[in-house]
Amino acid sequence: MLDFKNIAIWQRSHQLTLDIYKATQQFPKEESFGLTSQIRRAVSSIPTNIAEGCGRRSNAELANFLNIACGSASEVEYEILLAKEIGYISPAQCESWTREIIEIRSMLAAYMKRLKSEH
């Protein structure tokens, strides 16, 4: 088992989760059960799945959870775009978060590839 807190992908995805939670506090109240809830669930799913995978006993199980985290990252990328297009975040914020989510997804893919080669 790995200590997820020492993994750079977890650290970055956790920080992105904190940033998005803070920013979504400013979303309209009518979005509480809509986009606010959806983007928070999706972004927190990334570090959550990394942590859960690290608690598993095999690289195959870890890779499966990293794959789920990768799917959540793609969902967040879309929700960030949606938030920008409906005026909830600025284009600059969208660009910054999109760059970060693409980097996180790239890191996840590289980690999964490394796990596969160790197998």
GIPE-V768984 format. One record per residue. N is the residue number from 1. PSI is psi in whole degrees, -180 to 180 (none if undefined). D_LAST is the distance of its C-alpha to the last C-alpha in Angstrom with 2 decimals. Layout:
n=N psi=PSI d_last=D_LAST
n=N psi=PSI d_last=D_LAST
//
This chain:
n=1 psi=141 d_last=15.90
n=2 psi=152 d_last=16.60
n=3 psi=103 d_last=20.14
n=4 psi=-29 d_last=20.19
n=5 psi=-18 d_last=23.52
n=6 psi=1 d_last=22.03
n=7 psi=126 d_last=19.77
n=8 psi=-38 d_last=21.72
n=9 psi=-41 d_last=20.82
n=10 psi=-46 d_last=22.15
n=11 psi=-45 d_last=25.19
n=12 psi=-41 d_last=26.07
n=13 psi=-32 d_last=25.67
n=14 psi=-43 d_last=27.69
n=15 psi=-41 d_last=30.38
n=16 psi=-39 d_last=30.55
n=17 psi=-47 d_last=30.99
n=18 psi=-43 d_last=33.84
n=19 psi=-44 d_last=35.41
n=20 psi=-40 d_last=35.39
n=21 psi=-45 d_last=36.74
n=22 psi=-45 d_last=39.54
n=23 psi=-36 d_last=40.38
n=24 psi=-11 d_last=40.47
n=25 psi=-23 d_last=43.15
n=26 psi=-6 d_last=45.44
n=27 psi=155 d_last=44.69
n=28 psi=145 d_last=47.64
n=29 psi=-31 d_last=48.07
n=30 psi=-11 d_last=48.03
n=31 psi=0 d_last=44.35
n=32 psi=-39 d_last=43.42
n=33 psi=8 d_last=42.10
n=34 psi=-115 d_last=41.11
n=35 psi=-39 d_last=39.28
n=36 psi=-51 d_last=39.29
n=37 psi=-44 d_last=37.53
n=38 psi=-47 d_last=35.11
n=39 psi=-35 d_last=33.99
n=40 psi=-43 d_last=33.71
n=41 psi=-45 d_last=31.56
n=42 psi=-45 d_last=29.24
n=43 psi=-38 d_last=28.97
n=44 psi=-20 d_last=28.48
n=45 psi=-27 d_last=25.71
n=46 psi=-61 d_last=23.50
n=47 psi=-29 d_last=23.49
n=48 psi=-46 d_last=23.81
n=49 psi=-34 d_last=20.57
n=50 psi=-47 d_last=18.76
n=51 psi=-46 d_last=20.46
n=52 psi=-42 d_last=19.70
n=53 psi=-37 d_last=15.97
n=54 psi=-22 d_last=16.08
n=55 psi=-4 d_last=17.88
n=56 psi=168 d_last=15.26
n=57 psi=-6 d_last=13.31
n=58 psi=156 d_last=9.72
n=59 psi=-33 d_last=7.54
n=60 psi=-42 d_last=8.22
n=61 psi=-43 d_last=11.80
n=62 psi=-46 d_last=11.99
n=63 psi=-38 d_last=10.94
n=64 psi=-44 d_last=13.63
n=65 psi=-34 d_last=16.16
n=66 psi=-37 d_last=15.57
n=67 psi=-42 d_last=16.29
n=68 psi=-42 d_last=19.41
n=69 psi=-38 d_last=20.42
n=70 psi=-42 d_last=20.23
n=71 psi=-41 d_last=22.58
n=72 psi=-37 d_last=24.86
n=73 psi=-39 d_last=25.04
n=74 psi=-39 d_last=26.30
n=75 psi=-45 d_last=28.81
n=76 psi=-40 d_last=30.04
n=77 psi=-44 d_last=30.52
n=78 psi=-45 d_last=32.84
n=79 psi=-32 d_last=34.66
n=80 psi=-45 d_last=35.33
n=81 psi=-45 d_last=36.85
n=82 psi=-46 d_last=38.90
n=83 psi=-38 d_last=40.14
n=84 psi=-46 d_last=41.32
n=85 psi=-23 d_last=43.00
n=86 psi=7 d_last=44.98
n=87 psi=17 d_last=46.00
n=88 psi=-26 d_last=44.20
n=89 psi=159 d_last=42.42
n=90 psi=159 d_last=43.52
n=91 psi=-38 d_last=42.09
n=92 psi=-42 d_last=41.10
n=93 psi=-42 d_last=39.21
n=94 psi=-47 d_last=37.47
n=95 psi=-44 d_last=36.47
n=96 psi=-50 d_last=35.20
n=97 psi=-36 d_last=33.09
n=98 psi=-43 d_last=31.82
n=99 psi=-44 d_last=30.67
n=100 psi=-44 d_last=28.91
n=101 psi=-36 d_last=27.20
n=102 psi=-41 d_last=26.04
n=103 psi=-43 d_last=24.63
n=104 psi=-45 d_last=22.85
n=105 psi=-39 d_last=21.39
n=106 psi=-42 d_last=20.29
n=107 psi=-40 d_last=18.67
n=108 psi=-45 d_last=16.82
n=109 psi=-42 d_last=15.58
n=110 psi=-39 d_last=14.49
n=111 psi=-43 d_last=12.64
n=112 psi=-40 d_last=10.83
n=113 psi=-42 d_last=10.05
n=114 psi=-42 d_last=8.83
n=115 psi=-39 d_last=6.49
n=116 psi=-40 d_last=5.23
n=117 psi=-24 d_last=5.36
n=118 psi=-16 d_last=3.78
n=119 psi=none d_last=0.00
//
